Amino acid sequence: MFYPNLVHEYLTVSARKYPDKESLICGDKRLTYAEIDRYSDHLALALINMGLKRQDRVIVFQDNSVESVISLYGVLKAGGVFVILNGSLKDKKLNYIINDSGAEILITHVSKSKVVNNAVRNRGKDLTILWLGDSSRIHKSLSSYSCIHF
């Protein structure tokens, strides 16, 4: 008999079976299954509290990192649909994808502040940005957007 599983359920099962086993190595960062499961649970809860509903799109605009993996699983656990973008994307392309996808949440790193600022410059306040990293590096013009440090 066929029992379909969702992608994020594989993480949860692995976290129960092998909580202390390393599952992700990126540079000098190493995370276990349990850590990824826990961090993605926290992000999922934050997204739900922000009003994310089932099948809402969330843009993940980051370089390859452990935070990208956590973001992917967090979006799935919250019931959303992730739109993973290459971290080297330019502002005009980012603007187009934000508008075309209908995403209302963008998860990005503060190092992308300049590109994000240019991409959302003429946009209404219907985009919530979740910043990763030192929030003092966020571009000043983005201070009116809803921002949290994760």
Secondary structure, DSSP 8 states (H G I E B T S, - for coil): ------HHHHHHHHHHH-TTSEEEEETTEEEEHHHHHHHHHHHHHHHHHTT--TT-EEEEEE-SSHHHHHHHHHHHHTT-EEEEEETT--HHHHHHHHHHHT--EEEEEGGGHHHHHHHHTT--S--EEEEES-GGGS-GGGTTS-EEE-
